[in-house]
Amino acid sequence: MTVTLKFKPEVEAGLLAQAQARGMSVEEYVLPVVEGTVFPAIKDRLSAEERAAAFEAWSARHRPILA
């Protein structure tokens, strides 16, 4: 699914800066926030195996932060 969000310019600039500081795209940076609002709502309906698979899929999309 594709969703288009319209942010105020200062919010967009802040998201871009935070994402770039972590070597991520804005989508990569924002997606975990959105998923974090969905997964708690469905976690009680998932088996342990499904939760583990969801976590592994989530973690595979993140790059390590290099300091």
C-alpha positions in Angstrom: 0.0 0.0 0.0 1.2 3.5 -0.8 0.2 6.4 1.5 1.0 10.0 0.8 1.5 12.3 3.9 1.7 16.0 3.7 3.9 17.4 6.5 4.5 21.0 7.4 7.9 22.1 5.9 9.6 22.1 9.3 8.4 18.6 10.1 9.5 17.4 6.7 12.9 19.0 7.2 13.2 17.4 10.7 12.3 13.9 9.4 14.8 14.3 6.6 17.6 15.4 8.9 16.9 12.6 11.4 16.8 10.0 8.6 20.0 11.2 7.0 21.8 11.3 10.3 21.1 7.6 10.5 21.9 6.8 6.9 18.3 6.0 6.2 15.6 7.2 3.8 12.6 9.1 5.3 10.5 6.0 4.5 12.9 3.7 6.4 12.9 6.1 9.3 9.1 6.7 9.5 7.9 3.1 8.9 8.9 1.7 12.3 6.9 4.5 14.0 3.8 3.6 12.0 4.3 -0.1 12.6 4.7 0.5 16.3 1.2 1.9 16.4 -0.2 -1.2 14.6 1.7 -4.1 16.1 0.7 -3.5 19.7 -2.9 -3.6 18.6 -2.5 -7.0 16.8 0.1 -8.6 19.0 -2.5 -10.5 21.1 -3.8 -12.1 17.9 -0.5 -13.4 16.7 1.2 -16.7 17.7 4.7 -16.6 19.1 6.0 -17.8 15.7 4.1 -15.0 13.9 5.4 -12.4 16.3 9.0 -13.7 15.8 8.6 -13.6 12.0 7.2 -10.0 12.2 10.1 -8.9 14.4 12.7 -10.5 12.1 11.1 -8.8 9.1 11.1 -5.5 10.9 14.7 -5.8 12.0 15.9 -6.8 8.5 14.7 -3.4 7.2 17.0 -1.5 9.6 20.6 -0.6 9.1 22.9 -0.5 12.0 23.7 2.9 13.3 27.4 3.6 12.9 28.8 6.1 15.3 
